[in-house]
């Protein structure tokens, strides 16, 4: 199983958490790109490495996970409101999105 996540690299960890305390909403700080994790998303304070196979000379990037935010978004499956409501009630068009906030570690 793979989990699709939006990954945002945070340049200043303290500033990120200060903003999070102020807003209370991590999803307002979203940017970055998408990534897939095999199995569960890495836990907070664990790290993962991104290798760059296209270039043997390029060093890998290592990131430490600092925060997760999971959201359930509903996507309309039909222009018909009654059909969309029915889909929402049975949960067949609910999409879980995982936002992962990371900081880059020096190698």
C-alpha positions as CSV (number, residue, x, y, z in Angstrom):
1,X,0.0,0.0,0.0
2,X,1.2,3.5,-0.7
3,X,0.1,6.8,0.8
4,X,0.0,9.9,-1.3
5,X,1.0,13.0,0.6
6,X,1.7,16.7,0.0
7,X,5.1,17.4,1.3
8,X,6.2,20.9,2.3
9,X,9.8,21.7,3.2
10,X,9.9,24.2,6.0
11,X,12.9,26.5,6.0
12,X,12.6,27.7,9.6
13,X,11.2,25.2,12.1
14,X,10.6,27.7,14.9
15,X,8.8,30.2,12.6
16,X,6.7,27.3,11.3
17,X,5.5,26.3,14.8
18,X,5.0,29.9,15.9
19,X,2.7,30.4,12.9
20,X,1.0,27.1,13.6
21,X,0.3,28.2,17.2
22,X,-1.0,31.6,16.0
23,X,-3.3,30.2,13.2
24,X,-4.1,26.8,14.6
25,X,-4.3,25.5,11.0
26,X,-1.4,23.8,9.2
27,X,-3.4,23.6,6.0
28,X,-2.9,27.3,5.5
29,X,0.8,26.8,5.3
30,X,0.7,24.3,2.5
31,X,3.0,24.3,-0.5
32,X,5.6,22.1,-1.9
33,X,5.1,18.9,-3.9
34,X,3.6,15.5,-3.8
35,X,5.2,12.3,-2.6
36,X,4.4,8.6,-2.0
37,X,5.3,6.6,1.0
38,X,5.2,2.8,0.9
39,X,3.2,1.8,4.0
40,X,2.5,4.3,6.7
41,X,3.7,7.9,6.6
42,X,7.0,8.4,8.5
43,X,6.5,9.3,12.1
44,X,7.3,12.8,13.5
45,X,11.0,13.2,14.3
46,X,12.0,10.3,11.9
47,X,13.8,11.0,8.7
48,X,13.7,9.8,5.1
49,X,16.2,10.1,2.2
50,X,15.4,11.0,-1.3
51,X,18.0,9.6,-3.8
52,X,18.6,11.1,-7.2
53,X,19.3,8.1,-9.5
54,X,19.5,10.4,-12.5
55,X,22.8,11.8,-11.2
56,X,25.5,9.7,-9.5
57,X,27.3,12.9,-8.5
58,X,24.4,14.5,-6.7
59,X,24.1,13.9,-2.9
60,X,20.8,12.6,-1.6
61,X,18.5,14.9,0.3
62,X,17.6,13.9,3.9
63,X,14.5,15.3,5.6
64,X,13.2,15.1,9.1
65,X,9.4,15.0,9.6
66,X,8.3,17.7,12.0
67,X,4.5,17.7,11.6
68,X,1.6,15.9,10.1
69,X,-1.9,17.1,9.1
70,X,-4.6,14.8,7.8
71,X,-7.7,16.1,6.1
72,X,-10.7,14.4,4.6
73,X,-11.8,16.2,1.5
74,X,-14.9,15.3,-0.5
75,X,-14.8,15.5,-4.2
76,X,-17.9,15.8,-6.2
77,X,-18.5,12.7,-8.3
78,X,-21.6,14.1,-10.1
79,X,-23.1,17.4,-11.0
80,X,-26.3,16.1,-9.5
81,X,-26.6,17.3,-5.9
82,X,-28.7,14.3,-4.8
83,X,-26.2,11.8,-6.2
84,X,-23.3,13.7,-4.6
85,X,-25.1,13.7,-1.2
86,X,-25.7,10.0,-1.5
87,X,-22.0,9.4,-2.2
88,X,-21.0,11.5,0.8
89,X,-23.3,9.5,3.1
90,X,-21.8,6.2,2.1
91,X,-18.3,7.6,2.1
92,X,-17.4,6.4,-1.4
93,X,-15.9,9.7,-2.5
94,X,-14.1,10.8,0.6
95,X,-10.4,11.3,0.0
96,X,-7.9,11.4,2.9
97,X,-5.0,13.8,2.2
98,X,-2.0,13.7,4.4
99,X,0.2,16.8,4.6
100,X,3.7,16.2,5.8
101,X,5.9,19.1,6.9
102,X,9.7,18.4,6.8
103,X,13.0,20.2,7.4
104,X,16.1,19.4,5.3
105,X,19.0,18.0,7.3
106,X,22.6,18.7,6.4
107,X,24.5,15.6,5.3
